[in-house]
Amino acid sequence: RADLHLRFAILTQQWIDRNFNAEGALGASGPWRKLSPNTIAGRRKGSQKVLQNTGYLRASFVSRWNEHEARVGTPLAIAKYHEFGTKPYSISPKNKTYLAFPHAQGTPLKKATYFPSAERKYPKGVPFIFTRGPIKHPGLPMRPMLPTRTVILPTLLRATLAYVKESGVIK
């Protein structure tokens, strides 16, 4: 059975990779919500691909299998916030007086105090806003990376039938 569970792990890992390529479109809940202009402004290369700024989260998924089970997941705690989403939350400065973050032009922040003299452009031309906290983050939307049972089960059933046929039990 370990061979069959290895196949399950590989198929699930491949599904996760395809789901990342499709930006969540393979999941039961449909494509992931697009990024906000402020999120895109803070990206290293201005990428608009959802959950794929550096590739670290995507690459963190690992497979484990044995005689009894197959598991695919990630050790990164941040994955659960993306998988299940979050409620709105406040962000406050920890060690300094101000919060600093990139801000896309034309999208004003609600309940933020602007310090135009402190606003400056970084090399890629993105303005940073400095404000005293706290500010309200709207929360993260659900962006399921893992397949639901309904989505992955047909694939695993086909793999099981192929495995049984290869073993010679069924002709």
C-alpha positions as CSV (number, residue, x, y, z in Angstrom):
1,R,0.0,0.0,0.0
2,A,2.9,2.4,0.4
3,D,3.3,2.4,-3.4
4,L,-0.4,3.5,-3.8
5,H,0.0,6.2,-1.1
6,L,3.1,7.4,-2.9
7,R,1.0,7.9,-6.0
8,F,-1.7,9.7,-3.9
9,A,1.0,12.1,-2.6
10,I,2.5,12.7,-6.0
11,L,-1.0,13.4,-7.6
12,T,-2.0,15.7,-4.8
13,Q,1.3,17.6,-5.0
14,Q,0.8,18.0,-8.8
15,W,-2.7,19.3,-8.2
16,I,-1.4,21.9,-5.8
17,D,1.2,23.0,-8.4
18,R,-1.4,23.3,-11.1
19,N,-3.7,25.2,-8.7
20,F,-0.9,27.7,-8.0
21,N,-0.4,28.1,-11.8
22,A,-4.1,28.7,-12.2
23,E,-4.2,31.1,-9.2
24,G,-6.8,29.0,-7.4
25,A,-9.1,28.3,-10.3
26,L,-8.9,24.5,-9.8
27,G,-10.4,24.7,-6.3
28,A,-14.1,24.3,-5.5
29,S,-14.4,28.0,-4.5
30,G,-13.0,29.3,-7.8
31,P,-10.1,31.6,-8.5
32,W,-8.3,33.5,-5.7
33,R,-9.3,37.1,-5.3
34,K,-6.9,39.4,-7.1
35,L,-4.3,41.5,-5.2
36,S,-5.0,45.0,-4.1
37,P,-3.0,47.8,-5.7
38,N,-1.2,48.4,-2.4
39,T,-0.1,44.8,-2.3
40,I,1.2,44.9,-5.8
41,A,3.0,48.1,-5.1
42,G,4.9,46.4,-2.3
43,R,6.0,43.4,-4.4
44,R,9.6,43.0,-5.2
45,K,9.1,42.9,-8.9
46,G,5.6,44.3,-9.1
47,S,4.2,40.8,-9.8
48,Q,0.5,40.5,-9.8
49,K,0.4,36.7,-9.3
50,V,-1.5,35.8,-6.2
51,L,0.5,34.0,-3.4
52,Q,3.6,33.9,-5.7
53,N,5.8,36.9,-4.9
54,T,8.9,34.8,-4.0
55,G,7.7,31.2,-4.6
56,Y,8.6,30.3,-1.0
57,L,5.1,29.3,0.0
58,R,4.5,27.2,-3.1
59,A,7.8,25.5,-2.7
60,S,7.2,24.7,0.9
61,F,4.6,22.0,0.3
62,V,6.0,18.5,1.0
63,S,4.7,15.0,0.7
64,R,4.9,12.2,3.3
65,W,3.5,8.6,2.9
66,N,3.7,5.2,4.4
67,E,1.7,2.0,4.5
68,H,-1.2,3.7,6.2
69,E,-1.5,7.2,4.7
70,A,-0.4,9.9,2.4
71,R,-0.1,13.5,3.5
72,V,0.7,16.7,1.7
73,G,1.1,20.0,3.4
74,T,3.4,22.8,4.4
75,P,5.1,23.6,7.7
76,L,4.7,27.3,7.2
77,A,2.2,28.8,9.7
78,I,1.3,31.6,7.3
79,A,-0.3,29.1,4.9
80,K,-3.3,28.6,7.2
81,Y,-4.1,32.4,7.1
82,H,-4.2,32.2,3.3
83,E,-6.1,28.9,3.2
84,F,-8.8,29.9,5.6
85,G,-8.6,33.7,5.4
86,T,-8.6,36.2,8.3
87,K,-10.9,38.7,9.9
88,P,-9.9,42.4,9.8
89,Y,-7.2,43.2,12.2
90,S,-5.2,46.2,13.5
91,I,-1.6,46.8,12.8
92,S,0.5,48.9,15.2
93,P,4.2,49.9,15.2
94,K,6.2,47.6,17.4
95,N,9.6,49.2,17.8
96,K,9.2,52.6,16.2
97,T,6.8,55.6,16.2
98,Y,5.5,55.1,12.7
99,L,4.3,52.4,10.4
100,A,5.9,52.5,6.9
101,F,4.4,50.7,3.9
102,P,4.1,51.0,0.2
103,H,1.1,52.8,-1.1
104,A,-0.3,52.7,-4.6
105,Q,-1.1,56.1,-5.9
106,G,-4.8,56.9,-6.2
107,T,-6.0,54.5,-3.5
108,P,-6.3,56.5,-0.2
109,L,-6.2,54.8,3.1
110,K,-9.1,55.1,5.5
111,K,-8.4,56.3,9.0
112,A,-4.7,56.8,8.3
113,T,-2.8,60.0,9.1
114,Y,-0.6,61.1,6.2
115,F,2.7,62.8,6.7
116,P,3.5,64.2,3.2
117,S,6.9,65.4,4.3
118,A,7.8,61.8,5.3
119,E,6.5,60.4,2.1
120,R,9.3,59.4,-0.2
121,K,9.8,57.4,-3.3
122,Y,12.0,54.2,-3.3
123,P,14.1,53.2,-6.3
124,K,11.3,51.5,-8.2
125,G,9.1,54.6,-7.8
126,V,6.7,53.3,-5.2
127,P,5.8,55.9,-2.6
128,F,6.0,54.8,1.0
129,I,3.6,56.2,3.6
130,F,4.5,56.8,7.2
131,T,1.7,56.9,9.7
132,R,1.2,56.5,13.4
133,G,-0.7,53.3,14.1
134,P,-2.9,51.6,14.5
135,I,-4.4,51.1,11.1
136,K,-7.1,48.6,10.2
137,H,-6.1,45.8,7.8
138,P,-9.2,44.5,5.9
139,G,-8.1,40.9,6.5
140,L,-6.9,38.2,4.1
141,P,-9.5,36.5,1.8
142,M,-9.7,32.8,1.6
143,R,-7.3,31.4,-1.0
144,P,-7.5,27.6,-0.7
145,M,-4.3,26.0,-1.9
146,L,-5.3,22.4,-1.0
147,P,-7.8,20.3,-2.9
148,T,-11.1,19.4,-1.2
149,R,-12.1,15.8,-1.1
150,T,-14.7,16.4,-3.8
151,V,-12.1,17.8,-6.1
152,I,-9.3,15.3,-5.6
153,L,-11.3,12.1,-5.0
154,P,-11.9,11.3,-8.7
155,T,-8.2,11.5,-9.4
156,L,-7.3,9.3,-6.5
157,L,-10.0,6.7,-7.5
158,R,-8.5,6.5,-11.0
159,A,-5.1,6.0,-9.5
160,T,-6.4,3.3,-7.3
161,L,-8.0,1.5,-10.2
162,A,-4.8,1.8,-12.3
163,Y,-2.8,0.4,-9.4
164,V,-5.1,-2.6,-8.9
165,K,-5.0,-3.4,-12.6
166,E,-1.2,-3.2,-12.6
167,S,-1.0,-5.5,-9.7
168,G,-2.9,-8.1,-11.7
169,V,-5.8,-8.5,-9.2
170,I,-8.3,-7.1,-11.9
171,K,-8.0,-7.7,-15.6
